[in-house]
Amino acid sequence: MTTAREIADLPGPPGLPLLGNALQLDPRTVHRTMERWAGRYGPIFRVRIGTRPVVVIADSTAIATVLRDRPEGFRRPAITAEVAEELGGSPGVFMAEGDAWRHQRRMVMHGLSPAAIREYFGRQVRVALRLRERWNGAAGEIDLTGDLKRYAVDVIAGLAFGADVNSTETGDAAIQGHVDIVMDGLARRSLLPFAYWRWIRLPADRRLDRSAQAVRSATDGFIAAARAAMAADPALRERPANLLQAMLAAADRPASGVDDGAVAGNVLTMLLAGEETTSGALAWLVWLLWRHPEAQARAREEVLRHVPDIASATPESIEALDYVQACALEAMRLKPPAPFLPLQALRESAVMDTRLPANTMVWCVLRHDSVAAAFFPEPERFDPARWLPGGNADRHVVLPFGSGPRMCPGRYLSLMEMKVALAMLLARFDIVQVRVRGTAADLAGAPPAEVMGFVMAPAPLSMRLRARPQAC
């Protein structure tokens, strides 16, 4: 293999002995730091986390090449899988590698196929109706961030596990709160230069342990309930009522390559990643529509034409919301839930004329070309029409769900969740105001802060709504 450069030849920010650039990488704003450095040092550069070099790539073509070389050439960083295992998680399709990933991928893709999601559609509408009633009865400001997280948890629990958690109606945020703590802890530990928690337990670590145990207990409860239902009705093995039952039926087949540990890992993956990504993307979308009343009006017109009442929605009427989906895609271009993707090389390879030895850490900056004028005219402008037929969106540059063989299997479900929630909101309410929760500052002039946990979300938001007149 002939390459012009070694990692040491790449430019990069200066660091400290032993710590490298670790002190410059706040986990809550690490994505912004890497994006800023990409503007300074170019589309490929190096940083150090502790003593370990990390190659940062901000070129969309090179990133696509790396993503297509999964799972053979690159994997998620081993440290992330180690941290998840320490917290009691089993490797689901998100963390699994090699043959284990292939077995689980087939199982999960079947359960999250468009046909399967349509079968679950009635449950999703019931959750949206509960959210509508919650907002109908709200006086004053609404906890937008919290309510969207409860909505996402309820959808995931219902569609994937057949569990009616109903945190939307009750306001009980216990599960959602534990999910947030686990996701933040996993992201934070994955970025630290030293695994201090293996020797010293701080109060934050003990709180993380408690939340991890609570999430595991909820997962065990979902699995126990699914097995009990399948024992009472053996027909569910052939026609499962939810994703969890489908996974258990697959795990029980001879030579499936899937066991209960893998099932538990995928339950956790759905509960953790599904809640965070969709609720964060929805929060950004609501804020952007409030900031752009012309887009809000066009989206509402489409909703009233196809889904005037969410109670009578069908999968077909939701799928007809082309402009609403364009709004979601444009929001994720500007404010992606995953603005970066860390990987680890499994073998020696070359990227952008640079040799990457096996085990090299690679950091893909996903929001670089997607907000560059070379790819999008007026890249900072919220313009959903880019995504409609005849628009100028380059779908190879914007990767909200990843790319290649390991593209997110939940992308159809996530878009469906977003469209259902937005159809409910726009048909019944006007968005009067959106602002950072607990502040008096209006966000008309400036966006809310981007906060990086396991995914990127806005600082907690509140909103005020005005009910729209309803036709008799």
ChimeraX attribute file (.defattr): number of C-alpha atoms within 10 A of each C-alpha:
attribute: neighborCount
match mode: 1-to-1
recipient: residues
	/A:1	6
	/A:2	8
	/A:3	13
	/A:4	10
	/A:5	15
	/A:6	13
	/A:7	18
	/A:8	12
	/A:9	11
	/A:10	16
	/A:11	14
	/A:12	20
	/A:13	14
	/A:14	11
	/A:15	16
	/A:16	14
	/A:17	10
	/A:18	13
	/A:19	17
	/A:20	19
	/A:21	20
	/A:22	20
	/A:23	14
	/A:24	15
	/A:25	16
	/A:26	15
	/A:27	21
	/A:28	17
	/A:29	16
	/A:30	18
	/A:31	23
	/A:32	19
	/A:33	14
	/A:34	22
	/A:35	21
	/A:36	13
	/A:37	20
	/A:38	21
	/A:39	12
	/A:40	13
	/A:41	16
	/A:42	17
	/A:43	19
	/A:44	24
	/A:45	23
	/A:46	23
	/A:47	24
	/A:48	22
	/A:49	22
	/A:50	19
	/A:51	15
	/A:52	13
	/A:53	17
	/A:54	19
	/A:55	24
	/A:56	26
	/A:57	27
	/A:58	24
	/A:59	20
	/A:60	21
	/A:61	14
	/A:62	15
	/A:63	24
	/A:64	18
	/A:65	13
	/A:66	23
	/A:67	22
	/A:68	16
	/A:69	16
	/A:70	21
	/A:71	21
	/A:72	12
	/A:73	17
	/A:74	25
	/A:75	23
	/A:76	21
	/A:77	20
	/A:78	15
	/A:79	16
	/A:80	19
	/A:81	19
	/A:82	16
	/A:83	18
	/A:84	23
	/A:85	13
	/A:86	14
	/A:87	19
	/A:88	15
	/A:89	23
	/A:90	22
	/A:91	24
	/A:92	23
	/A:93	27
	/A:94	20
	/A:95	20
	/A:96	22
	/A:97	19
	/A:98	11
	/A:99	11
	/A:100	16
	/A:101	21
	/A:102	15
	/A:103	19
	/A:104	27
	/A:105	19
	/A:106	13
	/A:107	22
	/A:108	20
	/A:109	16
	/A:110	17
	/A:111	23
	/A:112	20
	/A:113	15
	/A:114	17
	/A:115	11
	/A:116	17
	/A:117	22
	/A:118	16
	/A:119	13
	/A:120	20
	/A:121	19
	/A:122	16
	/A:123	17
	/A:124	22
	/A:125	22
	/A:126	17
	/A:127	25
	/A:128	25
	/A:129	20
	/A:130	17
	/A:131	23
	/A:132	20
	/A:133	12
	/A:134	16
	/A:135	23
	/A:136	14
	/A:137	9
	/A:138	13
	/A:139	9
	/A:140	12
	/A:141	16
	/A:142	18
	/A:143	18
	/A:144	24
	/A:145	23
	/A:146	20
	/A:147	22
	/A:148	23
	/A:149	27
	/A:150	29
	/A:151	27
	/A:152	31
	/A:153	29
	/A:154	28
	/A:155	31
	/A:156	27
	/A:157	25
	/A:158	21
	/A:159	26
	/A:160	24
	/A:161	24
	/A:162	21
	/A:163	17
	/A:164	14
	/A:165	18
	/A:166	21
	/A:167	22
	/A:168	26
	/A:169	18
	/A:170	11
	/A:171	12
	/A:172	13
	/A:173	17
	/A:174	13
	/A:175	17
	/A:176	23
	/A:177	15
	/A:178	21
	/A:179	25
	/A:180	19
	/A:181	19
	/A:182	26
	/A:183	19
	/A:184	18
	/A:185	23
	/A:186	21
	/A:187	19
	/A:188	18
	/A:189	18
	/A:190	21
	/A:191	18
	/A:192	18
	/A:193	18
	/A:194	13
	/A:195	13
	/A:196	11
	/A:197	12
	/A:198	8
	/A:199	7
	/A:200	9
	/A:201	12
	/A:202	11
	/A:203	9
	/A:204	12
	/A:205	13
	/A:206	12
	/A:207	16
	/A:208	22
	/A:209	20
	/A:210	16
	/A:211	22
	/A:212	23
	/A:213	17
	/A:214	17
	/A:215	24
	/A:216	19
	/A:217	12
	/A:218	16
	/A:219	21
	/A:220	15
	/A:221	14
	/A:222	21
	/A:223	20
	/A:224	12
	/A:225	17
	/A:226	24
	/A:227	17
	/A:228	11
	/A:229	14
	/A:230	18
	/A:231	12
	/A:232	10
	/A:233	10
	/A:234	11
	/A:235	11
	/A:236	18
	/A:237	17
	/A:238	11
	/A:239	11
	/A:240	18
	/A:241	21
	/A:242	23
	/A:243	28
	/A:244	26
	/A:245	27
	/A:246	23
	/A:247	26
	/A:248	23
	/A:249	19
	/A:250	22
	/A:251	21
	/A:252	14
	/A:253	11
	/A:254	8
	/A:255	9
	/A:256	13
	/A:257	16
	/A:258	20
	/A:259	16
	/A:260	14
	/A:261	14
	/A:262	24
	/A:263	27
	/A:264	23
	/A:265	24
	/A:266	26
	/A:267	28
	/A:268	23
	/A:269	19
	/A:270	21
	/A:271	25
	/A:272	21
	/A:273	17
	/A:274	21
	/A:275	25
	/A:276	25
	/A:277	22
	/A:278	25
	/A:279	26
	/A:280	24
	/A:281	27
	/A:282	28
	/A:283	25
	/A:284	27
	/A:285	22
	/A:286	22
	/A:287	24
	/A:288	22
	/A:289	20
	/A:290	21
	/A:291	20
	/A:292	14
	/A:293	13
	/A:294	11
	/A:295	20
	/A:296	19
	/A:297	15
	/A:298	12
	/A:299	25
	/A:300	25
	/A:301	16
	/A:302	19
	/A:303	28
	/A:304	15
	/A:305	13
	/A:306	19
	/A:307	24
	/A:308	21
	/A:309	15
	/A:310	25
	/A:311	13
	/A:312	10
	/A:313	18
	/A:314	17
	/A:315	18
	/A:316	11
	/A:317	16
	/A:318	20
	/A:319	15
	/A:320	16
	/A:321	19
	/A:322	19
	/A:323	20
	/A:324	26
	/A:325	22
	/A:326	18
	/A:327	26
	/A:328	24
	/A:329	25
	/A:330	23
	/A:331	25
	/A:332	24
	/A:333	26
	/A:334	20
	/A:335	22
	/A:336	25
	/A:337	26
	/A:338	23
	/A:339	23
	/A:340	26
	/A:341	17
	/A:342	18
	/A:343	24
	/A:344	21
	/A:345	23
	/A:346	19
	/A:347	14
	/A:348	14
	/A:349	18
	/A:350	17
	/A:351	16
	/A:352	15
	/A:353	13
	/A:354	19
	/A:355	18
	/A:356	22
	/A:357	15
	/A:358	14
	/A:359	16
	/A:360	22
	/A:361	26
	/A:362	24
	/A:363	23
	/A:364	25
	/A:365	25
	/A:366	27
	/A:367	26
	/A:368	22
	/A:369	21
	/A:370	24
	/A:371	20
	/A:372	14
	/A:373	11
	/A:374	10
	/A:375	15
	/A:376	17
	/A:377	13
	/A:378	12
	/A:379	16
	/A:380	13
	/A:381	11
	/A:382	18
	/A:383	18
	/A:384	22
	/A:385	17
	/A:386	18
	/A:387	20
	/A:388	14
	/A:389	9
	/A:390	8
	/A:391	11
	/A:392	13
	/A:393	22
	/A:394	13
	/A:395	12
	/A:396	11
	/A:397	22
	/A:398	24
	/A:399	22
	/A:400	24
	/A:401	19
	/A:402	19
	/A:403	18
	/A:404	15
	/A:405	13
	/A:406	19
	/A:407	15
	/A:408	16
	/A:409	21
	/A:410	20
	/A:411	18
	/A:412	14
	/A:413	22
	/A:414	21
	/A:415	19
	/A:416	22
	/A:417	24
	/A:418	21
	/A:419	22
	/A:420	27
	/A:421	23
	/A:422	22
	/A:423	26
	/A:424	23
	/A:425	22
	/A:426	22
	/A:427	23
	/A:428	21
	/A:429	18
	/A:430	18
	/A:431	19
	/A:432	11
	/A:433	17
	/A:434	25
	/A:435	23
	/A:436	21
	/A:437	17
	/A:438	10
	/A:439	9
	/A:440	8
	/A:441	11
	/A:442	13
	/A:443	15
	/A:444	14
	/A:445	8
	/A:446	10
	/A:447	16
	/A:448	19
	/A:449	12
	/A:450	17
	/A:451	18
	/A:452	23
	/A:453	23
	/A:454	24
	/A:455	21
	/A:456	23
	/A:457	26
	/A:458	20
	/A:459	19
	/A:460	19
	/A:461	22
	/A:462	22
	/A:463	20
	/A:464	19
	/A:465	20
	/A:466	14
	/A:467	15
	/A:468	11
	/A:469	9
	/A:470	9
	/A:471	5
	/A:472	3
